[in-house]
Structures are given as C-alpha cells and as structure tokens.
Amino acid sequence: MYFRPLPVMTVCSLVVLGLLLWLGQWQWQRSSWKADLIEQYYEREAAGELSLKALICSAENDTQRAKTYPSNAVSPEWLRVFGQSTDGRPGWRIFTAIEQPPCMSGALLAETGFEGYDGNVELINTLRLTQMKENKSAFSNENSPETNEWYWFDLSPMEAALFPTGDNELNKEVILLAGNGLPADLTQTPPSKHIGYSLTWYGMAIALFVLYLAFHIRAGRLRFSKKNN
C-alpha cells in the first residue's frame, strides 16, 4: 500500500474527526443520563406524594422531582403565565402564592390551574418542587402586569402584583409546578433524540473519513496495490 498524506488536510481532518467522535459519545452518554432521570422520576412518583413540609424541610428528599399537594393560598391575586399544559396544549398557566413551611422564608409561587383557549380552567392537584428560573429568551414577549399577562418569570413585578400592600414576599429560589406527567425538561429531548443526535455525529465522522480517503485516492496519494511500471 502506498500512502502520502497531505499534512495540513490530515491535521485538520484529525481535529474535526476527534470533535465529531466526542460529540457522538457525549450525546450517547446523555441518552443514558436522561433515561436514568426518567426512571428516577417514576420511582419517586410510585413512592407517593409528600406534604409540602416534608418535601422542603427534609434533607433526605430530592426537591427537584418529588411531588406534593397544594397548600393554602396567601394572596387573593393570581397570575396568568403563557405556556403549555403538561400534555402540550397552549394557553395560560395559573399561578398563585401559597403558604410556605416554617423552614423557609417567602411564600411559594405555585401553579394551581391551566386556562385553555376555550376559557375552561382545569385545577392542578399535585405539584413538584424545582429551582426558580427566569426563563426569558430573546424571543419572549414583554410582560404586561396591567392586563395580568406574563410570558416569563419576572419575580419583583410578580411579587408586587400578588402582594399589592407589601405584606408578604415570594421565595426567590424555588417554585412549584404542575406535577402530573413528566417535567418538560425530560420530555422535550427524550433519550431517543439524544441517540439520534449521537448517530448523526458518528455518521458525519464516517463521511469525513470516507471523503478523506477518496480525496487521497483521486490525487494519487493513496494506493492499495503496487503501481505498475
């Protein structure tokens, strides 16, 4: 076999090939990681729901996934946040402030209902605790406190809307979201998608290798048999 590689092309190809293989392996590992998270979620769900106090105040519980019952509202006001129901329907998610357990400060913002475009409101019976995130993107609409239309969690104006007299405040660290069905972060990119991404990166790596060989064969720099004189 005769092989005389082009130095610059070879170096660049090796760098890109290594990157593609790393991306493929990374996505493959993420598929296993996501599958484990889903399995853990169902295991906690099968274990039953916890009281709000047990969920938040016990260091043994995973506050990211466990479910709880709604508690007493501490504000007569409520917020309409644009989004989706747990089964993917667009509409308004209804939030209010509920009483916090004694081990934490600040009332908890909780998702207690969903209003579809048909005007029907569905009550939410179970909640899950997760970290508070502002969730504003470059494409988010501006919030409109005057019309009670919110598109992302802007806590200071939300707190003012829920407690106009300033007699209470919101907890800024955690939030209670609808607990029926898998959380959005586990359904938007399921393990099968990660596997698909992984196969795509591996496929691109194979294509790059084939093109590299084909180019060198065409340029006469790669032969698998001796050259005839």
KAJO-V639661 format. One record per backbone hydrogen bond with DSSP energy under -0.5 kcal/mol. CO is the residue of the C=O (numbers start at 1). NH is the residue of the N-H. If there is no record, write none. Layout:
CO|NH  CO|NH
This chain:
2|223  5|7  6|10  7|11  8|12  9|13  10|14  11|15  12|16  13|17  14|18  15|19  16|20  17|21  18|22  19|23  20|24  21|25  22|26  23|27  24|28  25|29  26|30  27|31  28|32  29|33  30|34  31|35  32|36  33|37  34|38  35|39  36|40  37|41  38|42  39|43  40|44  41|45  42|46  43|47  45|48  50|69  51|55  52|56  53|57  54|58  57|59  58|61  61|63  62|65  62|66  66|129  67|50  68|127  72|99  79|81  79|95  80|82  80|150  81|93  83|91  85|88  89|85  90|117  91|83  91|93  92|115  93|81  93|95  94|112  94|113  95|79  96|110  97|74  97|75  98|108  101|104  107|171  108|98  108|110  109|176  110|96  110|112  112|124  113|94  114|116  114|122  115|92  116|119  120|116  120|122  122|114  123|125  125|70  126|179  127|68  128|177  130|175  134|153  137|140  144|147  144|148  144|149  145|148  148|150  149|144  150|82  152|154  153|155  154|158  155|159  156|160  157|161  158|162  159|163  163|166  169|107  173|132  175|130  175|177  176|111  177|128  179|181  183|186  183|187  184|187  184|188  187|190  190|193  190|194  191|195  192|196  193|197  194|198  195|199  196|200  197|201  198|202  199|203  200|204  201|205  202|206  203|207  204|208  205|209  206|210  207|211  208|212  209|213  210|214  211|215  212|216  213|217  214|218  215|219  216|221  216|222  217|220  221|4  223|2
